[in-house]
């Protein structure tokens, strides 16, 4: 295991992304987004993705430097094409456009299609929440083989199709960000376990190619391939299909059709709905309801094995505080892959050795 401080790690990943063809500003945006995911405890969406991003950049299945194109602008409706640019820059650009639309029209419904991996979707919800708005995000992915089996089956048919909703903070309550895969676990968390040579801690997250449950994360990375399972059985499976249709089908980016589930890239599509809570003029401030409900929910007694009741977003903030102080731990296989891609792109072993410790 390697332990790296978050600032040194950000500088290192910036250099990695630059070596794969990005200008410094873009590389910094990507690195900060990935390291922030690690800080929040979501290693699945952290710096372990940098080698894959670099490979896509140098092979041409992702376009460094690309900007979003405006396809349609119709009242509250916006359709953007990401031109397969970095999700870390295109995602921010899309949210900034959406926020300006909300300030003008009171709401925004934004379709974003054909963008490279958007990373942790909560990051885009947080941008909207910091502007004082509620946002709802549906995401799908194509460009690679599917990973998730529908309820009732064991063969993969679609991706982990995330869902996210973010609520702005009040004077009493921090922003709430619910950001989740519709599979039992994110595919990246299976990758983290596989690279760390560990079994999955939950017995109902993976199924092998024989249709039997397994805790071996390797079933997702070798042939014949197994699959991830949906959370909540038919509930998660139903939500995953909705995410595919709303994120991919509605904006025209495509759903998990077999002809789109090929290649070696990550193509995300996202439908974002941004709401100004003040526009209803309900006479009951939303912030007051938010405060009172969270306070009531958290007033209960913690169950065995829990020190307190937490709501969405709190574990990430707690983990961030700890990891800022203690550093980010990276497994040896992930670190070796980072070194390999970095050195193949013109970096040196010394670049990596210099940040450890």
N, C-alpha and C positions, 0 to 999 in steps of 0.2 A: 504493500500500500504506500502511496505517495501523499504527502500532506503539503498543500501549497496555499499561501495567503491569497485572498481574493484579488488584491490589487496586482500582485505579481502575475497571477493567473490571467487576469484581464489583459495585461500587457502581452503575455505570451500568445494568447489566442488571437489578439489583434494582429500580431506579426504573422501567425499562421494564415489567417484569412487574407492578409495583404499578399502573402507569398503565392496565393492561388488566384491573384488577379484583381483584387479589390483596391480601390482608393482607401486612404487611411480612415476617412470619416465613416465609410460603410463598414470597414473592418472593426472599428471601435463599437459601432451600433450592434453588430453581430456578437462581438465578444462580451459586451456588457449584458446583453440579453441572456446569453448562455450562462455566464457566471452568476447572474442573478437567480436563475433557475436552480443552480447548485446551492446557492446561499439559502434558498427557500426550502431546500430538502428535496427538490425534484431533479435528482441526478439524471433521470430519464431524458430530460430536456436540457441538460447542461452541456459542459464542454466535451463530453464524450461524442457529441454529434459533430464536432468540428472536422474530424477526418472525413466523415461522409459528405459534409458540405464541400470540403475542398475537392474531393474526388468528383463530385457533380460539376463543380466549377471548371476543373481542368478537362473534363471529358465533354463539356458542352451541354450537359443536361440541365444546367442552371445558368442564368445569365447575370454575372456580377455587373453592377452599375445600372441595371435596368430600373426604370421608373414606371409607375402606374399610368395607364392610358384611360381616359374618360370615354366610356362607350355611350352611355345615356345619362341624362340629367333631366328628370321629370318630376318637379315638385319635391316631395320628400324622398323620391326614389333616385338612387344613384347606382350605376353599374360601372365597375372598374375592372380592367384587365391588368394583372400583375406582370405580364410578359416574362414569367418565370424568373423574376428577380428575387433577391433575398427577402424572405418573409419578414425578417427583422426590420428592414427599411420600408418595404411596401406596406406592411401591416400598420406601422406608425403613420405613414402618409395617408392611408385609407381612413384611419381614425381621426386624424386632424381634419380631413375633408368632411367627414361625417359630423364632427363637432361644429364646424362652421355652418353646416346645413341645419343642424338643430337650432343653433342660435338665430337663424333666419326664419325657419319654418316651424319650429317647435318639436320636430321629430325628424328622424332620418331612417330610411331602410336602404341598406347598402349591400349590394352584391359584389363580392371580390372573387374573381376567378383566375385560374392559371398563375398561381404564385407558388414559389418554392416554399419549403417547410416554414410554417408560421411560428413554430416554437411553442412556448407556453402561452396558451390562449388567454390566460388570466392577465397577461401583460397588457393586452389590448383593452380588456375590460377595465383595468386600473386607470388607463389614460382617460377613458370616458368618465369614470367615477371621480377622478380628480378634477374634472371640468364641471362636476355637479350633476351628471346625468346617469341614468340607469342604462345598462346595455345588456343585450341578449345576443349570444353568438352560437351559431350552428356551423360545424366544420366537417368536411369530408376529405378524403385523400385518394388519389389514384397515382399512376406512374410506377407502381411496383406491385408485386404479388399481394393478394389480400391476406389478412392475418386473423380475422375474427369469423367464427362460425355462428350462423343464426341459431336461435333457440330451436331445439328439436333436431339439429343436425350436428355434424362434427367436421365438415369440410369448410375451409375458410371461403368467405364470399365477399367481405368488405373490410374496411379498415377500422381503426379504433374510434373514429368519428366523434371528436370531442364536443361537449356542450359547456357553455359558460354563461353565467349571469353575474354582473357586478353592480353593487349599490353604493352610492356615494356616502362618505363618512358624515356624521353629524358632530355636534359639539361634544356629545357624550359617547358615541359609538364609532369605532373605526370602520372603514369601508368593509363591506362584505363581498368576498369573491368566491363563488362556487365554480370551480374549474375541474372538469372530470372527463375522463374517457368513458365511452359507453360500453367498453369491455370491462371485465372484472378488474383488470389492471392495464395500464398503458403498455404499449409494445416496448417502449423504451425501458420500462422497469424490468421487463423480461430480459432485455439485452443486458442491463446492468447486472442482473443475477447471473446470467450466462457468462459474462466476462469475469465476474468475481468468482466463478466456479462454485456457486451456491444453488441450493434448491429453492424453489418458490415457497414462501412461507404459508400460502393458502392452498388447500387441496383441490379447490374447485375453480381455478383460474385457467387451466390449460387442459387440452385434450390431445392425445397422441394420434398418429395416423391410423391406429386401429380402433379409434373411437372410445378409448378408455381414458379416464382422468389420469393426470400425471403431474408431478411437481418438477419435472425436468425441463428447465427453460430451453434446452437445446433442441426441443422438438420444433421450435419456430425457426431454427437456423440451419437445419439440415434436411435433406431429402431421404425418405418421404416425409413430408412436412405435416405437422399437427396444426393446431389452431388455438387462439385465445377464445375464451367464452365470454358471453355478455354478462354484465352485472344484472342481478335481479331477474335472471331467467328471461321470460317473455317481455318483461318491462324494458330492460336494457336493450334487448334485440329490437323491439319496436321503436325505441328512441333512436337507435343507430340508423335504422332505415329512414326515419324522418330526417335525421341530419344529412344523410346522403342526398335525399330528394331536395331538401330546402337549400342546402349549401351548394350542391353540385348541379342538381337539375334545374332549379329556378334561375340562377344566373347564367346558365349555359356552359358551365365548366365541365360538366359530365359527372355521371354517377359511376358506381363500381361495376360497370359493364366489363366483360372479359377482355375486350379489345383495348380498354384503357388500363387494365391491371397488368400491364407488361412494362418492361424497361427497367432502368436502374436510376430512378430519381424519386423525388417526393413532390407531387403536384397537389397543393391544397386549394380548396375553394371555401369561402366563408360567407354566410349571410349574417349581417349584423343589424339589429334593430336598436336604435338609440332613442331614449325617451327623456323628455324634460318633465320631471314629476310635478313642477309647478303649473303646467299647462292645463291640468284638470280643474283647477280652482274648486276643489272639493270642499273647502272650508275646514278640512282636517289636515294639518301639516303632515306630510309623509314622514318627515324626520321624527316626529313625536311617536308615530306608530312604530317606526323602526326601533327607536330607543326602548319603548315599553315592552315590545315583544321580545327583544334580545335579553333585556333584564329579567323578564319572567322566565324565559327558557333556561337561562343560566342560574336561576335561583334554586333549581332542583338539587338534590343530593347526588354527588357523583357515585357511579356504580363501582363495584369492585374492580381494581386495576386502573382506575382513573383518578387523577388528583383533583380534577374539576371538569365542568362542562364547557366545551369550546364550540364556537360556531365557525362557519367557513371563513378561511383567511387567517384565523388566529394561529394555527400550527405553523404556517409558513413564516409569520412574523417572529414567532418564538425561535424557530430554527435559524432564521437569518441572524438574530442577535448572537446566538451561540457560535455559528460558523464564521461570522465576522471576527470573533475573538480567537477561535481555535484553528481556523483554516478549513480548507476543503479537501476531503480525502478522496483520492482517485485510485481505483484498483489498477493492478500492474498491467493487465491486458489492455485496458483503455489507454493507459499512459504509453505503453509500447506502440499502440496504433497511432496515437498523436505524434510520437517521435518519428515513426515511419513516414507518415504523410508529410510532416513538416520538413524532414530531411530530403525527401523526394522533390520538394518544392523549393529547395535552396537554403533552408535553415541548417543549423548545425546541432550536434549533440550538446554542445556547450550552451546553446540557447535554452535547452530544457533543464540541464543540470543546474543552471544558474538560478532557477526559481525554487528549487526544492529545499525544504528545511525552514 
